Amino acid sequence: MSLSNRHPVDELADLRKQMHQTEQRIEELRELIISGACSLVGDEHAATLEERTSQRVDIKELRREFGEALTPYLREHRATRVNTRILK
């Protein structure tokens, strides 16, 4: 439970903005480190680079290839998203 006096909708919007800014900064730092433009050793932490690959299913391609035969294998996932917008 938050001790904030902000309305929950306003606080949610604030937090999403902070998260977006943080995610942008994380990506900038990742790119800097991966590019080799800086040392992997900082004053308090050290980084290691690990490359991974994975395979993912392309649903659009499967539908194109198999059409309705794919339907029994699809599972519906429901989610409720809370969107916010500035009133001013």
Stockholm file with secondary structure:
# STOCKHOLM 1.0

chainA/1-88         MSLSNRHPVDELADLRKQMHQTEQRIEELRELIISGACSLVGDEHAATLEERTSQRVDIKELRREFGEALTPYLREHRATRVNTRILK
#=GR chainA/1-88 SS CCCCCSCHHHHHHHHHHHHHHHHHHHHHHHHHHHHTSSCSBCSSCBCCCCCCCCCCCCHHHHHHHHGGGGGGGCCCCCCCCCCCCCCC
#=GC SS_cons        CCCCCSCHHHHHHHHHHHHHHHHHHHHHHHHHHHHTSSCSBCSSCBCCCCCCCCCCCCHHHHHHHHGGGGGGGCCCCCCCCCCCCCCC
//
